[in-house]
Amino acid sequence: MSVIKPFKGFRPPVDIVEKLASRPYDVLNSEEARVECEGNPYSLLHVTKAEIDLPKGTDEHSPEVYLQVVKNYNMFKDLGWLVKDEEEKLYIYAQSMNPKDKDAKWQYGIVACAYSEDYVNKVIKKHELTRKDKEEDRMKHVRITNANVEPVFFAYPAVARIDEIVASVTAKKPIYDFIAKEDGFGHRFWVIDDRKLIDELVELFDKKVPAMYIADGHHRSAAAALVGQEKKEQNPHHTGKEEYNYFMTVIFPDNQLNVIDYNRVVKDLNGLSKEQFLKAVGESYELTDMGTDIYKPAKLHEHSMYLDGHWYKMTAKPGTYNDNDPIGVLDVTILSNLVLDKVLGIKDLRTDKRIDFVGGIRGLGEMKRRVDNGEMKVAFALYPVSMKQIIDIADTGNIMPPKTTWFEPKLRSGLVIHELC
């Protein structure tokens, strides 16, 4: 099977795309989603977070919600808010965090279907663990809609000829071009309908791309692949060519992606005084008081800490980490081992209620605010991981610690949808 394939996408008409395209289901809670699409019947949040159309307090995992999902999805198609392309296409989706700047950086991804067996066989590689409850939630969503309503965010090692083809397509006017009002991020979308270009891209991925890497969307990837396996087992006439063997992705070259820091805030000092805590941290780090101005880490193995109104530069001492270990080299691992575990007694980042996480998109000021208002006692900012580190970890079969990577901008949902039949 090919690494990628084109598909007949369901897409919104140009005049409603800005209203229909929504942020992903997992970046908003139910109440935030209600507010975001208030007065907007077109928002895909009515499909991805259908509890917003049921009474407040409705459990988002209740059977009523999944019934509302399929009701709303079918309504979108019946009303012509989603229209199916007549032929199989590939698509290009571009994003920018500062689209109004004349020198704005854009990242260009190819929208295609990936082969589910490649996920099972680890040709599609992951760097995070998934939770069964979240997998099952997304599986229910795929089953009831019979569709990949939201894409998965993939990366691949950049290939010059693929870049050339993408550049030739994106030199033309996009089908969709808008700036999202919620965050000011830019979104552009092109349809590739030249069969020769489509065939060449499919061949290039087969011959030049040895693996693809899940950047964001591990649960959606797992759910899509598992539903494909279910349908395979349920079909006595399975051939391997059915549409359910594939799921929708947006695949970006690794050298265009922006990985943002993912930071930590902790509620207490584990019974230590400020002086005792600084002394304990100083056993593993060179500490420099940087004063009251926000200090952002400038390089690998350097963190910053906010405590009692002051920012500290933390430089890990030689011998406290292992640069030859794909996990040991990560700053999240170093901080976890040397401070969170050793000093603060936080053993499990997934379950300990004393720690919380702040995506770098919110800025270090958000960490400072949560310490200053007394909610948290200390905050740690980390230097972001690189795409090379992510790929090294995935290639070696390792798993990153929780809350390590934050990709921005997030993919908008609703620009195109893939149905499994």
N, C-alpha and C positions, 0 to 999 in steps of 0.2 A: 504494500500500500504506500501511496505517496505520503510524505511528511505533512503536506497541507493540500487542501482542495478548495475550489471555488464553491459557492452555494447560491441558491435563490433566496436572497434576503428579503425580509419584510421591513419596509422603511416608511417613515412619515412623509407626507407632502411637505414641500419647502416652507409653505406659509405657517405651519404649526410646529416645525421641528424644534425651535427654541423653547416653546412651551412644553413640548412632550419630553424632550431629553432631560433626564434627571440625574442627580447624584446617585452613587451606588447604594444598595439597600443597607449596607453595613456601616455607613458613615453617619446615619441619622437614627435616632430612636423614634418611637412611634409618635410622640408628641411633636418633636421637631419636624417630622414628615407631614403631620397635619397642618402645621403652620406654613411650611414651605409651599404646599400646593393648595392652600386656601384660595378659593375662587378660580382655580385652574383645573378644569375637568380633564385636560389633555395630559397632565403629568403622568409619566410612567410609574410614579410612586403608587398610583392606584392599582398597579399590577404587582410591583415588587414589594410593596408594604400595604397590602389590601386591608389590613386592620384599621386603617385610617377612615374607611368607609363604613365601619361598624361602631357600635357604642364605645365610648371611652372606657378603658379598663379591660377591653376584650384581649384575652391571651393571644399574642401574635402567632402562637403555634396551634391554636385550636382548629378543629375541623371546619368551623364556620369561615375562618380566614382563608383557607385553601379553596373553599367553594367560591368565595368572593374573588379570589385571584382569577380563577378560570372564567367566571362571569365577566369580570372587567376586561380580561384579555380578549375574549371573544367579541365583546362590545367594541373594543378599539378596532378590530378588523372589520366588523360589520359596518361601522360608521366611516370606514375609509381613512382612519387615522394611521393605520398600518397597511401598506399595500405591497404585495409580493412582486419582486422582479421576475420577469418572464424567463430569463436565462440565467445560468449560473455565472456569478461574477466574483471577482476579488475587489476589495475596497481599500482605500487608504484613509487613515484617520490621523490628523495632526492636532497637537495641543501646544499651548504656550501659557506660561504663568504671567507673562507681561505682554499681551498681544498688541497693546497700543504703542509700545516702544518701537522706534524705527529699526533698532538692532535686536529685536525680540528673538529669543531662542525658541525654536519649534522642534518638537520631536515627532517623527513620522513613522507610524506603525501600519503594517499590512493586516487588514481584517480578512481572516480566512478560517477554515475549519481545520482543526487538528485531529489526528487519528487517536481514538480512545485507547487502542491497544498500545500505543506508544507511551501513554501514561502508565499503564499496567506494567509494561516492560522496561520502564525507566529511561526511555529515550527522551521523554519529557521529564525533566528533573525538578525536584522540589528541594527547598531548604528549610521548611517549617513542618512541624507536626500538625495534624488536624484533629479536631474533636468530633466524636461520633454523633453527638447531638446536633452540631452545626452541619455536618455532612447530611444527616437525615432530613433536616429542615430544607436544605437546598435540593435534595433528591425529590422530596415531595413537590417542590415548586416545578422542577423539570418534568416530573411525571404528569402532573395535572395540566400543565400547559402544553406538554409535548414539545417543548422548545427550550433553547438556551436564550432566555430573555436578556440576560446580562453577559457581556463578554468577560473572558479571563485575560489578564495582563501578562504577556510573555516577553522574554528577551531572547535574542540570538546573537552569536558572534557576527559582527558586521561583515558584509560581503560587498565589495566595491560595485560589482555589476548590479546587484539588487538596489544599491543606492542610486545608481544611474537610472534605472527604470523608474524608481519612485520619483526622482527629480524630474524626469520627462513628463510624468503624469501630473505632478503637482505644479508644473509650470502653467498649466491651464487653470481656468476659473473653477473653484470648488462647487460642488452641488449644494453643500451646506457651509455656512460661514457665519458664526455668531459668537458673541461674548456673553458668558453666563452671568446673570445679574447677581447670583449668590456669592460668587467669589472673584469675578472679573477675569476668569481664565478664558482663553480663546480656544475655539473648536472649529476645525475645518474637515471636510469630508469629500472624497472623490470616489467615483465609480470607475473601475477598470473593466471595460467591455470589449477591449481588443483581444480576441482569442489567442493571437500569437504571443502577446505580452503575458497573458494568463498562463499559457503553457510554458513559457520560458521561466516565469517565476516559480511555478511548481517544480520544474526540472532543477532550477538553481537550489531550491531548498532540499531537494532529494540528494544532490551531489555535493553541495558546498556547506550545508548546515548539519553538523554531526549530532547536535542536540539542541533542544529548546529548553528554556528555564522559566519556571513560574516566578514572576516577580511579585505579583499581587493577585490573590484569588485562589489560594490553595483549597479552600472548601468548595468553591464552585467547580474547580478542576476535578476534585475527587468525586463530587456528586454527579457531574456530567459523565465521567468515565464509568462510574458504577451503574448509572441508569443504562448506559450503552451495553454494559455486560448483562444486565437484567433482560433487556430486550433481545439480546442475542440468545440467551438461554430459553426464552419464552417462544422463540420463533423456530419451529421445526424445519423451515425452509430457508434458514439463514444462509446468505451467500458471502457476507462480508462487504457488500457494496451498498448496503442500506444506509440511509442518511443518519440513523441513530448510532452508527459507528463513529461519528464525528461530533465534535463540539466547537463552539465559536470562540475565537481568540483574536486579540490584537497583538501583533508580534513586532516589537521594536528592536532595532539594532542596539547592542549593548553600549556603544559609545555615545548614544544620544540621551541616555536616561539619567535622571536626577534622583539620587538617593539622599534622603534627608535624615538628620539625626532623630533618634527616638530616645527620650530622656526619662529620668526617674525622679520621683519625689517620695519622701519617707516621713511617716508621721511622728517618729520619736527617735531618740538616740540610744535606745536599748538600755536605759537606766544610767547612762554615762553623763557626766557633766560635759559642757562644751570643751573644757580644757582636756579632760580625759579622752574625749572622742578625737580631738585634733592630734593628741599624742599617739593614739592607737593608729590613726590613719597615716601619720608621719612615719610609721615603721616601714611602710611599703611605698610611700610617695614622697617626693620632694614637694613641699607645700609653699606657695607664695601668696601672701595676702595682696590681692589686686585692688582693694578698696571697695567703694560702693557702686562703681559703674559696672554694668553688666559685662562679664568676660566670657567670650565664646572660645572653645578649644580650637587651636590652630593647626594641629597635626595629630597623627596617629600616636596613641599611648599618652595623650594629654587629655585630661578631663577638666571641667570646672565645677566648683561646688559653691552653693549659696547657703550661708549659715549665719544667722544672727546679724543680718544687714550687710554682710561682707561677702565678696566673691573671692574665691581662692583658685589659683592655678594648681592642678594636681598632675605631676609628671611621674609616671610609674618608674620605680627604680629598676635598673638592669638586674636581671636574674629573677624578677617576679613574674615573668611571662615567657611564653615560648613562641617565637616568630615562625618556627618551622611546623607548628601545629595549626591547621586551618581554623580550628575552634579557639585554641589558646591565644592566637594573635589578635582576636577581636577585643575591642575595648569593652564591650558589654560583658565578656567573660572575665576580663581583668578586674573590672569594677565589682562584678558579682562575687568573685573569689576573695578579693582582698579587702573589700569594705562591706558589701551587703551581707555576705555570709560570715566572714571572719569577725567583723566588728559589730554589725547590727543584728546578727542572728537571723537573717532572712534566708531561709533554705530553699524555698520553692516560690519562684516568681509568679507562677500561675495561680497559686492559691492563697498566699500570704496577704492578709487584708491591710497590713501596715504600709504596703508599697503601692504606688500608682504610677502611671506612665503618661507622658505628655509628648505628643507628636511635634516634631520640630517646626511644622508649619505654623504652630501657634506661637512660636518665638520663645526665647528665654524669659521674656517678661511675664509669661503665664506661670512659669515655675516660681519666679520671684513673688508674684502676687499670691500664690497659694501658700508660700512660706510666711510672707508678711502678714496675711490675715489670720495666721494661727492654725490653719487647717493642717499644714505640714510643718515639719521641723527643719528639714534639710533637703536640698535639691542637687541633682547631679546632671550636668550636661555632657554629652559624649560627642566625639568626632564621628561623623557618619561613616558607615561601612562603604566599601567600594563595590562596583559591579564585579571586579576581579575576585574579591573575597567571596561574594555570593556564589559565583561560578565555581571557584575552588571548592567550596563547601559542598555544593550540589554534586560536583564531579567525583568527590571522594566518598559520597554517600553519607555525609554527616548532616546534622540538623542544627540550625542556629538556635541560640537561646531565645526565649520568648521576647516579643516586642523589640526586635533588633532593627528591622528595616521599615522605612516609611517612604513610599513612592508618591510623588506629587508632580503633576496634577493627576487626579483620579480619572478613570475613564467615565465618560457620560454613558448612561444606559438609554437605549431607545433609538440610537442612530441607525441601527440595523439589528434584526433578530433572526435567529436561525431555528427553523422547525425541524423536528426529527423524522419527518415523513414527507 
